Amino acid sequence: MSSASTTVNMPTIEVCHGPQCSDSGGRALAAELEEMGLKVCAGDCRSQCAHAPLVLVDNYMISKATTDKVVERLKTLQA
């Protein structure tokens, strides 16, 4: 008898940790997302400083990112 397993692909959430994004709350945003139970990785600068903080969810850029914007994108991917 074989057991069936369901794998759920969690999207990649990358928060820019460059200087401008960090100064604009990127590191704090990453911590908030992690507190929500999401897996977050530190990203390199993408030269989008005018749009800081920058988050990529499965390579989709979210400018002036907030937890609400990230959660909304995650909901879109689950639909």
C-alpha positions as CSV (number, residue, x, y, z in Angstrom):
1,M,0.0,0.0,0.0
2,S,1.5,3.3,-1.0
3,S,0.8,6.6,0.7
4,A,-0.1,9.5,-1.4
5,S,1.5,12.8,-0.4
6,T,0.5,16.2,-1.5
7,T,3.2,18.7,-2.0
8,V,2.4,22.4,-1.9
9,N,4.8,24.6,-3.7
10,M,5.4,27.6,-1.5
11,P,6.2,30.7,-3.4
12,T,9.7,32.2,-3.0
13,I,9.6,35.5,-1.0
14,E,12.7,37.6,-1.4
15,V,13.0,40.9,0.5
16,C,15.8,43.3,-0.7
17,H,18.3,43.9,2.1
18,G,20.2,46.6,0.1
19,P,20.9,49.9,1.9
20,Q,17.9,51.9,0.6
21,C,15.4,49.0,1.1
22,S,16.7,48.4,4.6
23,D,16.4,52.0,5.5
24,S,12.9,52.0,4.1
25,G,11.8,49.1,6.3
26,G,12.8,46.1,4.2
27,R,14.4,44.2,7.1
28,A,11.5,45.0,9.4
29,L,9.1,43.8,6.7
30,A,11.1,40.5,6.3
31,A,10.8,40.0,10.1
32,E,7.0,40.6,10.0
33,L,6.5,38.2,7.2
34,E,8.6,35.6,9.1
35,E,6.5,36.1,12.2
36,M,3.5,35.3,10.0
37,G,5.1,31.9,9.3
38,L,6.3,32.7,5.8
39,K,9.7,31.7,4.6
40,V,11.6,34.7,3.5
41,C,15.1,35.0,2.0
42,A,17.3,38.1,1.9
43,G,17.7,39.5,-1.6
44,D,20.4,41.5,-3.2
45,C,19.9,45.0,-4.5
46,R,18.0,45.2,-7.8
47,S,18.7,48.9,-8.3
48,Q,15.0,49.8,-7.7
49,C,15.8,52.1,-4.8
50,A,13.1,54.6,-5.7
51,H,10.6,51.8,-5.1
52,A,11.9,50.7,-1.7
53,P,11.3,48.5,0.0
54,L,11.2,45.9,-2.8
55,V,9.9,42.4,-2.4
56,L,9.8,39.6,-5.0
57,V,7.2,36.9,-4.8
58,D,8.1,34.2,-7.3
59,N,10.1,36.9,-9.2
60,Y,7.1,39.3,-9.3
61,M,8.2,42.7,-8.1
62,I,6.2,44.5,-5.4
63,S,7.3,48.1,-5.1
64,K,6.9,50.0,-1.9
65,A,6.1,46.6,-0.4
66,T,3.9,46.1,2.7
67,T,2.8,43.0,4.4
68,D,-0.7,43.6,3.0
69,K,0.7,43.8,-0.6
70,V,2.7,40.6,-0.1
71,V,-0.3,38.7,1.4
72,E,-2.5,39.9,-1.5
73,R,0.0,38.6,-4.0
74,L,0.2,35.3,-2.2
75,K,-3.6,35.0,-2.3
76,T,-3.5,35.7,-6.1
77,L,-1.1,32.8,-6.6
78,Q,-3.3,30.4,-4.6
79,A,-6.4,31.2,-6.7
